[in-house]
Amino acid sequence: MLKLLLILLISFSPLYAVAPVSATVGRVQCSVVPQSITEIALKAASEEYTEAWLDEYAVDKISFGEAYSEILSASLPLDNPIAGEGKNSAVTLRSLTDGTVLSFIFQNGRIAAISESP
């Protein structure tokens, strides 16, 4: 009888989910807020790097392109990315497929800089 009572209590009690934590990106974003820098970063990372990409996401198309074209051409699109929580206008992403890690630094909702981690 006691076993049955314990089983019933456990089965009806709420289970709280905890966001996973990655050693690379920190606490993983499980729920992305629409139009947040995390959503923008995930969208940008899922697209191929082109001139249209620069028009859509970069703060300054010319200087940004000169500074980051090599990194972005080799890295994008990220396959199966996860995002960490945005901090100080930056979001770190990691491809679960190949381990590529990119941090996008934002200014006024556009990407101003990129950092690549090994």
Backbone atoms as SQL, in Angstrom:
CREATE TABLE atoms (id INTEGER PRIMARY KEY, chain TEXT, resi INTEGER, resn TEXT, atom TEXT, x REAL, y REAL, z REAL);
INSERT INTO atoms VALUES
  (1, 'A', 1, 'MET', 'N', 0.821, -1.184, 0.000),
  (2, 'A', 1, 'MET', 'CA', 0.000, 0.000, 0.000),
  (3, 'A', 1, 'MET', 'C', 0.866, 1.249, 0.000),
  (4, 'A', 2, 'LEU', 'N', 1.920, 1.239, 0.807),
  (5, 'A', 2, 'LEU', 'CA', 2.822, 2.380, 0.883),
  (6, 'A', 2, 'LEU', 'C', 3.541, 2.595, -0.450),
  (7, 'A', 3, 'LYS', 'N', 3.927, 1.510, -1.092),
  (8, 'A', 3, 'LYS', 'CA', 4.573, 1.599, -2.402),
  (9, 'A', 3, 'LYS', 'C', 3.640, 2.252, -3.412),
  (10, 'A', 4, 'LEU', 'N', 2.398, 1.843, -3.402),
  (11, 'A', 4, 'LEU', 'CA', 1.418, 2.398, -4.327),
  (12, 'A', 4, 'LEU', 'C', 1.233, 3.895, -4.085),
  (13, 'A', 5, 'LEU', 'N', 1.183, 4.297, -2.842),
  (14, 'A', 5, 'LEU', 'CA', 1.039, 5.709, -2.502),
  (15, 'A', 5, 'LEU', 'C', 2.251, 6.513, -2.989),
  (16, 'A', 6, 'LEU', 'N', 3.453, 5.993, -2.799),
  (17, 'A', 6, 'LEU', 'CA', 4.670, 6.673, -3.264),
  (18, 'A', 6, 'LEU', 'C', 4.694, 6.783, -4.789),
  (19, 'A', 7, 'ILE', 'N', 4.320, 5.744, -5.471),
  (20, 'A', 7, 'ILE', 'CA', 4.278, 5.769, -6.934),
  (21, 'A', 7, 'ILE', 'C', 3.287, 6.823, -7.423),
  (22, 'A', 8, 'LEU', 'N', 2.134, 6.883, -6.792),
  (23, 'A', 8, 'LEU', 'CA', 1.132, 7.884, -7.175),
  (24, 'A', 8, 'LEU', 'C', 1.639, 9.308, -6.921),
  (25, 'A', 9, 'LEU', 'N', 2.285, 9.524, -5.783),
  (26, 'A', 9, 'LEU', 'CA', 2.818, 10.842, -5.474),
  (27, 'A', 9, 'LEU', 'C', 3.881, 11.274, -6.489),
  (28, 'A', 10, 'ILE', 'N', 4.760, 10.373, -6.822),
  (29, 'A', 10, 'ILE', 'CA', 5.827, 10.680, -7.778),
  (30, 'A', 10, 'ILE', 'C', 5.246, 10.919, -9.170),
  (31, 'A', 11, 'SER', 'N', 4.296, 10.120, -9.576),
  (32, 'A', 11, 'SER', 'CA', 3.755, 10.256, -10.932),
  (33, 'A', 11, 'SER', 'C', 2.916, 11.516, -11.114),
  (34, 'A', 12, 'PHE', 'N', 2.372, 12.069, -10.046),
  (35, 'A', 12, 'PHE', 'CA', 1.558, 13.272, -10.166),
  (36, 'A', 12, 'PHE', 'C', 2.298, 14.549, -9.764),
  (37, 'A', 13, 'SER', 'N', 3.505, 14.419, -9.273),
  (38, 'A', 13, 'SER', 'CA', 4.255, 15.625, -8.906),
  (39, 'A', 13, 'SER', 'C', 4.920, 16.200, -10.153),
  (40, 'A', 14, 'PRO', 'N', 4.991, 17.531, -10.226),
  (41, 'A', 14, 'PRO', 'CA', 5.589, 18.148, -11.413),
  (42, 'A', 14, 'PRO', 'C', 7.091, 17.891, -11.458),
  (43, 'A', 15, 'LEU', 'N', 7.582, 17.687, -12.665),
  (44, 'A', 15, 'LEU', 'CA', 9.009, 17.520, -12.877),
  (45, 'A', 15, 'LEU', 'C', 9.518, 18.797, -13.527),
  (46, 'A', 16, 'TYR', 'N', 10.512, 19.397, -12.946),
  (47, 'A', 16, 'TYR', 'CA', 11.038, 20.646, -13.466),
  (48, 'A', 16, 'TYR', 'C', 12.255, 20.366, -14.334),
  (49, 'A', 17, 'ALA', 'N', 12.236, 20.916, -15.528),
  (50, 'A', 17, 'ALA', 'CA', 13.344, 20.734, -16.451),
  (51, 'A', 17, 'ALA', 'C', 14.415, 21.778, -16.175),
  (52, 'A', 18, 'VAL', 'N', 15.631, 21.369, -16.300),
  (53, 'A', 18, 'VAL', 'CA', 16.760, 22.267, -16.128),
  (54, 'A', 18, 'VAL', 'C', 17.483, 22.336, -17.463),
  (55, 'A', 19, 'ALA', 'N', 17.819, 23.558, -17.888),
  (56, 'A', 19, 'ALA', 'CA', 18.526, 23.729, -19.158),
  (57, 'A', 19, 'ALA', 'C', 19.888, 23.058, -19.069),
  (58, 'A', 20, 'PRO', 'N', 20.277, 22.352, -20.122),
  (59, 'A', 20, 'PRO', 'CA', 21.598, 21.725, -20.127),
  (60, 'A', 20, 'PRO', 'C', 22.703, 22.782, -20.146),
  (61, 'A', 21, 'VAL', 'N', 23.866, 22.402, -19.659),
  (62, 'A', 21, 'VAL', 'CA', 25.009, 23.308, -19.640),
  (63, 'A', 21, 'VAL', 'C', 26.121, 22.684, -20.476),
  (64, 'A', 22, 'SER', 'N', 26.663, 23.477, -21.386),
  (65, 'A', 22, 'SER', 'CA', 27.756, 23.050, -22.245),
  (66, 'A', 22, 'SER', 'C', 29.051, 23.678, -21.742),
  (67, 'A', 23, 'ALA', 'N', 30.123, 22.940, -21.771),
  (68, 'A', 23, 'ALA', 'CA', 31.420, 23.490, -21.373),
  (69, 'A', 23, 'ALA', 'C', 31.854, 24.589, -22.333),
  (70, 'A', 24, 'THR', 'N', 31.340, 24.554, -23.554),
  (71, 'A', 24, 'THR', 'CA', 31.729, 25.535, -24.571),
  (72, 'A', 24, 'THR', 'C', 30.875, 26.790, -24.556),
  (73, 'A', 25, 'VAL', 'N', 29.554, 26.636, -24.526),
  (74, 'A', 25, 'VAL', 'CA', 28.658, 27.800, -24.643),
  (75, 'A', 25, 'VAL', 'C', 27.965, 28.172, -23.346),
  (76, 'A', 26, 'GLY', 'N', 28.162, 27.405, -22.298),
  (77, 'A', 26, 'GLY', 'CA', 27.481, 27.687, -21.033),
  (78, 'A', 26, 'GLY', 'C', 26.070, 27.113, -21.042),
  (79, 'A', 27, 'ARG', 'N', 25.149, 27.785, -20.338),
  (80, 'A', 27, 'ARG', 'CA', 23.764, 27.313, -20.277),
  (81, 'A', 27, 'ARG', 'C', 23.148, 27.412, -21.669),
  (82, 'A', 28, 'VAL', 'N', 22.641, 26.296, -22.160),
  (83, 'A', 28, 'VAL', 'CA', 22.080, 26.219, -23.510),
  (84, 'A', 28, 'VAL', 'C', 20.684, 26.830, -23.529),
  (85, 'A', 29, 'GLN', 'N', 20.437, 27.662, -24.514),
  (86, 'A', 29, 'GLN', 'CA', 19.122, 28.271, -24.693),
  (87, 'A', 29, 'GLN', 'C', 18.157, 27.217, -25.227),
  (88, 'A', 30, 'CYS', 'N', 17.150, 26.905, -24.448),
  (89, 'A', 30, 'CYS', 'CA', 16.149, 25.917, -24.855),
  (90, 'A', 30, 'CYS', 'C', 14.926, 26.596, -25.455),
  (91, 'A', 31, 'SER', 'N', 14.709, 27.828, -25.084),
  (92, 'A', 31, 'SER', 'CA', 13.573, 28.590, -25.577),
  (93, 'A', 31, 'SER', 'C', 14.104, 29.944, -26.048),
  (94, 'A', 32, 'VAL', 'N', 14.055, 30.173, -27.341),
  (95, 'A', 32, 'VAL', 'CA', 14.621, 31.390, -27.918),
  (96, 'A', 32, 'VAL', 'C', 13.523, 32.441, -28.075),
  (97, 'A', 33, 'VAL', 'N', 13.786, 33.621, -27.541),
  (98, 'A', 33, 'VAL', 'CA', 12.836, 34.730, -27.618),
  (99, 'A', 33, 'VAL', 'C', 12.838, 35.296, -29.045),
  (100, 'A', 34, 'PRO', 'N', 11.653, 35.451, -29.647),
  (101, 'A', 34, 'PRO', 'CA', 11.591, 36.016, -31.000),
  (102, 'A', 34, 'PRO', 'C', 12.257, 37.397, -31.076),
  (103, 'A', 35, 'GLN', 'N', 13.010, 37.617, -32.134),
  (104, 'A', 35, 'GLN', 'CA', 13.706, 38.861, -32.444),
  (105, 'A', 35, 'GLN', 'C', 14.821, 39.196, -31.446),
  (106, 'A', 36, 'SER', 'N', 15.248, 38.227, -30.652),
  (107, 'A', 36, 'SER', 'CA', 16.364, 38.432, -29.731),
  (108, 'A', 36, 'SER', 'C', 17.683, 38.245, -30.486),
  (109, 'A', 37, 'ILE', 'N', 18.783, 38.654, -29.859),
  (110, 'A', 37, 'ILE', 'CA', 20.071, 38.452, -30.518),
  (111, 'A', 37, 'ILE', 'C', 20.376, 36.960, -30.684),
  (112, 'A', 38, 'THR', 'N', 19.851, 36.139, -29.807),
  (113, 'A', 38, 'THR', 'CA', 20.040, 34.690, -29.947),
  (114, 'A', 38, 'THR', 'C', 19.342, 34.178, -31.196),
  (115, 'A', 39, 'GLU', 'N', 18.114, 34.623, -31.424),
  (116, 'A', 39, 'GLU', 'CA', 17.398, 34.203, -32.628),
  (117, 'A', 39, 'GLU', 'C', 18.119, 34.691, -33.885),
  (118, 'A', 40, 'ILE', 'N', 18.586, 35.928, -33.862),
  (119, 'A', 40, 'ILE', 'CA', 19.306, 36.472, -35.015),
  (120, 'A', 40, 'ILE', 'C', 20.594, 35.677, -35.255),
  (121, 'A', 41, 'ALA', 'N', 21.331, 35.381, -34.187),
  (122, 'A', 41, 'ALA', 'CA', 22.578, 34.630, -34.316),
  (123, 'A', 41, 'ALA', 'C', 22.333, 33.230, -34.885),
  (124, 'A', 42, 'LEU', 'N', 21.311, 32.541, -34.396),
  (125, 'A', 42, 'LEU', 'CA', 20.994, 31.206, -34.910),
  (126, 'A', 42, 'LEU', 'C', 20.587, 31.247, -36.375),
  (127, 'A', 43, 'LYS', 'N', 19.810, 32.254, -36.740),
  (128, 'A', 43, 'LYS', 'CA', 19.387, 32.399, -38.137),
  (129, 'A', 43, 'LYS', 'C', 20.593, 32.687, -39.026),
  (130, 'A', 44, 'ALA', 'N', 21.429, 33.626, -38.595),
  (131, 'A', 44, 'ALA', 'CA', 22.621, 33.978, -39.380),
  (132, 'A', 44, 'ALA', 'C', 23.556, 32.785, -39.527),
  (133, 'A', 45, 'ALA', 'N', 23.727, 32.028, -38.456),
  (134, 'A', 45, 'ALA', 'CA', 24.639, 30.883, -38.481),
  (135, 'A', 45, 'ALA', 'C', 24.128, 29.743, -39.343),
  (136, 'A', 46, 'SER', 'N', 22.829, 29.707, -39.602),
  (137, 'A', 46, 'SER', 'CA', 22.265, 28.619, -40.395),
  (138, 'A', 46, 'SER', 'C', 22.272, 28.917, -41.895),
  (139, 'A', 47, 'GLU', 'N', 22.722, 30.113, -42.258),
  (140, 'A', 47, 'GLU', 'CA', 22.741, 30.505, -43.661),
  (141, 'A', 47, 'GLU', 'C', 24.165, 30.512, -44.211),
  (142, 'A', 48, 'GLU', 'N', 24.271, 30.334, -45.512),
  (143, 'A', 48, 'GLU', 'CA', 25.564, 30.401, -46.176),
  (144, 'A', 48, 'GLU', 'C', 26.048, 31.850, -46.182),
  (145, 'A', 49, 'TYR', 'N', 27.349, 32.030, -46.041),
  (146, 'A', 49, 'TYR', 'CA', 27.937, 33.370, -46.027),
  (147, 'A', 49, 'TYR', 'C', 28.013, 33.907, -47.455),
  (148, 'A', 50, 'THR', 'N', 27.280, 34.966, -47.729),
  (149, 'A', 50, 'THR', 'CA', 27.227, 35.606, -49.046),
  (150, 'A', 50, 'THR', 'C', 27.167, 37.122, -48.866),
  (151, 'A', 51, 'GLU', 'N', 27.144, 37.834, -49.967),
  (152, 'A', 51, 'GLU', 'CA', 26.968, 39.283, -49.898),
  (153, 'A', 51, 'GLU', 'C', 25.599, 39.630, -49.309),
  (154, 'A', 52, 'ALA', 'N', 24.591, 38.828, -49.636),
  (155, 'A', 52, 'ALA', 'CA', 23.260, 39.038, -49.056),
  (156, 'A', 52, 'ALA', 'C', 23.288, 38.837, -47.538),
  (157, 'A', 53, 'TRP', 'N', 24.116, 37.903, -47.059),
  (158, 'A', 53, 'TRP', 'CA', 24.274, 37.684, -45.628),
  (159, 'A', 53, 'TRP', 'C', 24.806, 38.950, -44.970),
  (160, 'A', 54, 'LEU', 'N', 25.816, 39.550, -45.583),
  (161, 'A', 54, 'LEU', 'CA', 26.380, 40.801, -45.063),
  (162, 'A', 54, 'LEU', 'C', 25.325, 41.897, -45.005),
  (163, 'A', 55, 'ASP', 'N', 24.524, 42.008, -46.062),
  (164, 'A', 55, 'ASP', 'CA', 23.457, 43.022, -46.098),
  (165, 'A', 55, 'ASP', 'C', 22.462, 42.814, -44.957),
  (166, 'A', 56, 'GLU', 'N', 22.155, 41.568, -44.677),
  (167, 'A', 56, 'GLU', 'CA', 21.138, 41.233, -43.681),
  (168, 'A', 56, 'GLU', 'C', 21.625, 41.363, -42.239),
  (169, 'A', 57, 'TYR', 'N', 22.873, 40.975, -41.974),
  (170, 'A', 57, 'TYR', 'CA', 23.302, 40.817, -40.581),
  (171, 'A', 57, 'TYR', 'C', 24.428, 41.737, -40.101),
  (172, 'A', 58, 'ALA', 'N', 25.302, 42.179, -40.976),
  (173, 'A', 58, 'ALA', 'CA', 26.492, 42.925, -40.550),
  (174, 'A', 58, 'ALA', 'C', 26.200, 44.393, -40.282),
  (175, 'A', 59, 'VAL', 'N', 26.907, 44.949, -39.286),
  (176, 'A', 59, 'VAL', 'CA', 26.785, 46.370, -38.972),
  (177, 'A', 59, 'VAL', 'C', 27.305, 47.198, -40.142),
  (178, 'A', 60, 'ASP', 'N', 28.488, 46.891, -40.612),
  (179, 'A', 60, 'ASP', 'CA', 29.119, 47.605, -41.724),
  (180, 'A', 60, 'ASP', 'C', 29.607, 46.568, -42.718),
  (181, 'A', 61, 'LYS', 'N', 28.945, 46.488, -43.831),
  (182, 'A', 61, 'LYS', 'CA', 29.192, 45.444, -44.828),
  (183, 'A', 61, 'LYS', 'C', 30.661, 45.384, -45.274),
  (184, 'A', 62, 'ILE', 'N', 31.272, 46.506, -45.554),
  (185, 'A', 62, 'ILE', 'CA', 32.621, 46.513, -46.122),
  (186, 'A', 62, 'ILE', 'C', 33.674, 46.128, -45.084),
  (187, 'A', 63, 'SER', 'N', 33.731, 46.833, -43.967),
  (188, 'A', 63, 'SER', 'CA', 34.770, 46.532, -42.974),
  (189, 'A', 63, 'SER', 'C', 34.550, 45.163, -42.329),
  (190, 'A', 64, 'PHE', 'N', 33.294, 44.816, -42.093),
  (191, 'A', 64, 'PHE', 'CA', 32.978, 43.509, -41.517),
  (192, 'A', 64, 'PHE', 'C', 33.411, 42.406, -42.481),
  (193, 'A', 65, 'GLY', 'N', 33.072, 42.565, -43.745),
  (194, 'A', 65, 'GLY', 'CA', 33.441, 41.570, -44.749),
  (195, 'A', 65, 'GLY', 'C', 34.940, 41.385, -44.855),
  (196, 'A', 66, 'GLU', 'N', 35.689, 42.483, -44.820),
  (197, 'A', 66, 'GLU', 'CA', 37.149, 42.401, -44.890),
  (198, 'A', 66, 'GLU', 'C', 37.723, 41.688, -43.669),
  (199, 'A', 67, 'ALA', 'N', 37.135, 41.950, -42.514),
  (200, 'A', 67, 'ALA', 'CA', 37.666, 41.375, -41.277),
  (201, 'A', 67, 'ALA', 'C', 37.301, 39.903, -41.083),
  (202, 'A', 68, 'TYR', 'N', 36.106, 39.497, -41.504),
  (203, 'A', 68, 'TYR', 'CA', 35.601, 38.176, -41.107),
  (204, 'A', 68, 'TYR', 'C', 35.254, 37.220, -42.247),
  (205, 'A', 69, 'SER', 'N', 35.483, 37.613, -43.497),
  (206, 'A', 69, 'SER', 'CA', 35.097, 36.750, -44.625),
  (207, 'A', 69, 'SER', 'C', 35.738, 35.372, -44.578),
  (208, 'A', 70, 'GLU', 'N', 37.008, 35.313, -44.227),
  (209, 'A', 70, 'GLU', 'CA', 37.703, 34.017, -44.208),
  (210, 'A', 70, 'GLU', 'C', 37.078, 33.074, -43.181),
  (211, 'A', 71, 'ILE', 'N', 36.834, 33.585, -41.980),
  (212, 'A', 71, 'ILE', 'CA', 36.232, 32.764, -40.916),
  (213, 'A', 71, 'ILE', 'C', 34.830, 32.310, -41.319),
  (214, 'A', 72, 'LEU', 'N', 34.025, 33.252, -41.782),
  (215, 'A', 72, 'LEU', 'CA', 32.628, 32.938, -42.089),
  (216, 'A', 72, 'LEU', 'C', 32.490, 32.040, -43.312),
  (217, 'A', 73, 'SER', 'N', 33.325, 32.240, -44.318),
  (218, 'A', 73, 'SER', 'CA', 33.278, 31.382, -45.508),
  (219, 'A', 73, 'SER', 'C', 33.592, 29.930, -45.148),
  (220, 'A', 74, 'ALA', 'N', 34.508, 29.748, -44.216),
  (221, 'A', 74, 'ALA', 'CA', 34.893, 28.398, -43.807),
  (222, 'A', 74, 'ALA', 'C', 33.916, 27.774, -42.819),
  (223, 'A', 75, 'SER', 'N', 33.185, 28.594, -42.069),
  (224, 'A', 75, 'SER', 'CA', 32.365, 28.081, -40.966),
  (225, 'A', 75, 'SER', 'C', 30.876, 27.949, -41.261),
  (226, 'A', 76, 'LEU', 'N', 30.346, 28.862, -42.070),
  (227, 'A', 76, 'LEU', 'CA', 28.893, 28.880, -42.277),
  (228, 'A', 76, 'LEU', 'C', 28.476, 28.057, -43.475),
  (229, 'A', 77, 'PRO', 'N', 27.312, 27.486, -43.438),
  (230, 'A', 77, 'PRO', 'CA', 26.370, 27.457, -42.324),
  (231, 'A', 77, 'PRO', 'C', 26.788, 26.426, -41.272),
  (232, 'A', 78, 'LEU', 'N', 26.491, 26.736, -40.007),
  (233, 'A', 78, 'LEU', 'CA', 26.732, 25.779, -38.932),
  (234, 'A', 78, 'LEU', 'C', 25.664, 24.697, -39.015),
  (235, 'A', 79, 'ASP', 'N', 26.090, 23.466, -38.824),
  (236, 'A', 79, 'ASP', 'CA', 25.161, 22.343, -38.863),
  (237, 'A', 79, 'ASP', 'C', 24.766, 21.973, -37.441),
  (238, 'A', 80, 'ASN', 'N', 23.459, 21.960, -37.173),
  (239, 'A', 80, 'ASN', 'CA', 22.915, 21.572, -35.875),
  (240, 'A', 80, 'ASN', 'C', 23.487, 22.423, -34.733),
  (241, 'A', 81, 'PRO', 'N', 23.318, 23.760, -34.807),
  (242, 'A', 81, 'PRO', 'CA', 23.898, 24.622, -33.776),
  (243, 'A', 81, 'PRO', 'C', 23.073, 24.679, -32.494),
  (244, 'A', 82, 'ILE', 'N', 23.783, 24.903, -31.387),
  (245, 'A', 82, 'ILE', 'CA', 23.152, 25.245, -30.119),
  (246, 'A', 82, 'ILE', 'C', 23.669, 26.624, -29.734),
  (247, 'A', 83, 'ALA', 'N', 22.893, 27.341, -28.940),
  (248, 'A', 83, 'ALA', 'CA', 23.280, 28.687, -28.510),
  (249, 'A', 83, 'ALA', 'C', 23.318, 28.758, -26.998),
  (250, 'A', 84, 'GLY', 'N', 24.303, 29.463, -26.490),
  (251, 'A', 84, 'GLY', 'CA', 24.352, 29.761, -25.075),
  (252, 'A', 84, 'GLY', 'C', 23.506, 30.990, -24.795),
  (253, 'A', 85, 'GLU', 'N', 23.326, 31.305, -23.530),
  (254, 'A', 85, 'GLU', 'CA', 22.576, 32.503, -23.159),
  (255, 'A', 85, 'GLU', 'C', 23.349, 33.735, -23.611),
  (256, 'A', 86, 'GLY', 'N', 22.625, 34.712, -24.154),
  (257, 'A', 86, 'GLY', 'CA', 23.256, 35.951, -24.564),
  (258, 'A', 86, 'GLY', 'C', 23.770, 36.724, -23.355),
  (259, 'A', 87, 'LYS', 'N', 24.992, 37.231, -23.448),
  (260, 'A', 87, 'LYS', 'CA', 25.590, 38.006, -22.361),
  (261, 'A', 87, 'LYS', 'C', 26.329, 39.193, -22.957),
  (262, 'A', 88, 'ASN', 'N', 26.101, 40.367, -22.403),
  (263, 'A', 88, 'ASN', 'CA', 26.809, 41.566, -22.837),
  (264, 'A', 88, 'ASN', 'C', 26.768, 41.746, -24.352),
  (265, 'A', 89, 'SER', 'N', 25.603, 41.575, -24.929),
  (266, 'A', 89, 'SER', 'CA', 25.387, 41.736, -26.373),
  (267, 'A', 89, 'SER', 'C', 26.168, 40.731, -27.212),
  (268, 'A', 90, 'ALA', 'N', 26.421, 39.552, -26.670),
  (269, 'A', 90, 'ALA', 'CA', 27.127, 38.507, -27.410),
  (270, 'A', 90, 'ALA', 'C', 26.420, 37.166, -27.211),
  (271, 'A', 91, 'VAL', 'N', 26.490, 36.340, -28.241),
  (272, 'A', 91, 'VAL', 'CA', 25.913, 34.997, -28.194),
  (273, 'A', 91, 'VAL', 'C', 26.951, 34.028, -28.755),
  (274, 'A', 92, 'THR', 'N', 27.191, 32.946, -28.026),
  (275, 'A', 92, 'THR', 'CA', 28.114, 31.916, -28.493),
  (276, 'A', 92, 'THR', 'C', 27.316, 30.729, -29.013),
  (277, 'A', 93, 'LEU', 'N', 27.712, 30.257, -30.198),
  (278, 'A', 93, 'LEU', 'CA', 27.069, 29.117, -30.846),
  (279, 'A', 93, 'LEU', 'C', 28.075, 28.000, -31.041),
  (280, 'A', 94, 'ARG', 'N', 27.575, 26.775, -31.023),
  (281, 'A', 94, 'ARG', 'CA', 28.425, 25.608, -31.282),
  (282, 'A', 94, 'ARG', 'C', 27.694, 24.646, -32.186),
  (283, 'A', 95, 'SER', 'N', 28.385, 24.193, -33.211),
  (284, 'A', 95, 'SER', 'CA', 27.840, 23.159, -34.082),
  (285, 'A', 95, 'SER', 'C', 27.997, 21.819, -33.389),
  (286, 'A', 96, 'LEU', 'N', 26.888, 21.118, -33.208),
  (287, 'A', 96, 'LEU', 'CA', 26.965, 19.797, -32.591),
  (288, 'A', 96, 'LEU', 'C', 27.522, 18.760, -33.560),
  (289, 'A', 97, 'THR', 'N', 27.568, 19.099, -34.834),
  (290, 'A', 97, 'THR', 'CA', 28.075, 18.170, -35.839),
  (291, 'A', 97, 'THR', 'C', 29.591, 18.145, -35.886),
  (292, 'A', 98, 'ASP', 'N', 30.218, 19.329, -35.993),
  (293, 'A', 98, 'ASP', 'CA', 31.674, 19.350, -36.135),
  (294, 'A', 98, 'ASP', 'C', 32.410, 20.102, -35.027),
  (295, 'A', 99, 'GLY', 'N', 31.679, 20.675, -34.066),
  (296, 'A', 99, 'GLY', 'CA', 32.304, 21.341, -32.932),
  (297, 'A', 99, 'GLY', 'C', 32.729, 22.782, -33.167),
  (298, 'A', 100, 'THR', 'N', 32.445, 23.336, -34.340),
  (299, 'A', 100, 'THR', 'CA', 32.788, 24.727, -34.619),
  (300, 'A', 100, 'THR', 'C', 32.117, 25.642, -33.603),
  (301, 'A', 101, 'VAL', 'N', 32.880, 26.582, -33.042),
  (302, 'A', 101, 'VAL', 'CA', 32.351, 27.522, -32.053),
  (303, 'A', 101, 'VAL', 'C', 32.576, 28.945, -32.554),
  (304, 'A', 102, 'LEU', 'N', 31.496, 29.706, -32.643),
  (305, 'A', 102, 'LEU', 'CA', 31.559, 31.109, -33.043),
  (306, 'A', 102, 'LEU', 'C', 30.807, 31.945, -32.025),
  (307, 'A', 103, 'SER', 'N', 31.362, 33.099, -31.697),
  (308, 'A', 103, 'SER', 'CA', 30.656, 34.068, -30.864),
  (309, 'A', 103, 'SER', 'C', 30.324, 35.272, -31.729),
  (310, 'A', 104, 'PHE', 'N', 29.069, 35.679, -31.688),
  (311, 'A', 104, 'PHE', 'CA', 28.599, 36.843, -32.430),
  (312, 'A', 104, 'PHE', 'C', 28.419, 37.986, -31.437),
  (313, 'A', 105, 'ILE', 'N', 29.069, 39.114, -31.708),
  (314, 'A', 105, 'ILE', 'CA', 28.943, 40.294, -30.859),
  (315, 'A', 105, 'ILE', 'C', 28.041, 41.284, -31.588),
  (316, 'A', 106, 'PHE', 'N', 27.010, 41.734, -30.896),
  (317, 'A', 106, 'PHE', 'CA', 25.982, 42.561, -31.521),
  (318, 'A', 106, 'PHE', 'C', 26.084, 44.028, -31.130),
  (319, 'A', 107, 'GLN', 'N', 25.655, 44.869, -32.070),
  (320, 'A', 107, 'GLN', 'CA', 25.513, 46.292, -31.836),
  (321, 'A', 107, 'GLN', 'C', 24.225, 46.722, -32.533),
  (322, 'A', 108, 'ASN', 'N', 23.279, 47.228, -31.768),
  (323, 'A', 108, 'ASN', 'CA', 21.992, 47.672, -32.307),
  (324, 'A', 108, 'ASN', 'C', 21.295, 46.592, -33.150),
  (325, 'A', 109, 'GLY', 'N', 21.338, 45.357, -32.681),
  (326, 'A', 109, 'GLY', 'CA', 20.633, 44.263, -33.335),
  (327, 'A', 109, 'GLY', 'C', 21.314, 43.702, -34.568),
  (328, 'A', 110, 'ARG', 'N', 22.527, 44.150, -34.852),
  (329, 'A', 110, 'ARG', 'CA', 23.277, 43.635, -36.007),
  (330, 'A', 110, 'ARG', 'C', 24.625, 43.119, -35.523),
  (331, 'A', 111, 'ILE', 'N', 25.230, 42.224, -36.273),
  (332, 'A', 111, 'ILE', 'CA', 26.493, 41.624, -35.859),
  (333, 'A', 111, 'ILE', 'C', 27.636, 42.592, -36.163),
  (334, 'A', 112, 'ALA', 'N', 28.368, 42.931, -35.112),
  (335, 'A', 112, 'ALA', 'CA', 29.472, 43.890, -35.239),
  (336, 'A', 112, 'ALA', 'C', 30.836, 43.208, -35.263),
  (337, 'A', 113, 'ALA', 'N', 30.930, 42.012, -34.668),
  (338, 'A', 113, 'ALA', 'CA', 32.202, 41.309, -34.627),
  (339, 'A', 113, 'ALA', 'C', 31.941, 39.829, -34.405),
  (340, 'A', 114, 'ILE', 'N', 32.958, 39.032, -34.737),
  (341, 'A', 114, 'ILE', 'CA', 32.876, 37.583, -34.565),
  (342, 'A', 114, 'ILE', 'C', 34.168, 37.091, -33.948),
  (343, 'A', 115, 'SER', 'N', 34.037, 36.146, -33.059),
  (344, 'A', 115, 'SER', 'CA', 35.192, 35.512, -32.441),
  (345, 'A', 115, 'SER', 'C', 35.066, 34.008, -32.680),
  (346, 'A', 116, 'GLU', 'N', 36.150, 33.397, -33.089),
  (347, 'A', 116, 'GLU', 'CA', 36.156, 31.954, -33.327),
  (348, 'A', 116, 'GLU', 'C', 36.982, 31.284, -32.230),
  (349, 'A', 117, 'SER', 'N', 36.419, 30.220, -31.659),
  (350, 'A', 117, 'SER', 'CA', 37.140, 29.475, -30.619),
  (351, 'A', 117, 'SER', 'C', 37.559, 28.133, -31.173),
  (352, 'A', 118, 'PRO', 'N', 38.706, 27.654, -30.688),
  (353, 'A', 118, 'PRO', 'CA', 39.187, 26.337, -31.175),
  (354, 'A', 118, 'PRO', 'C', 38.311, 25.203, -30.707);
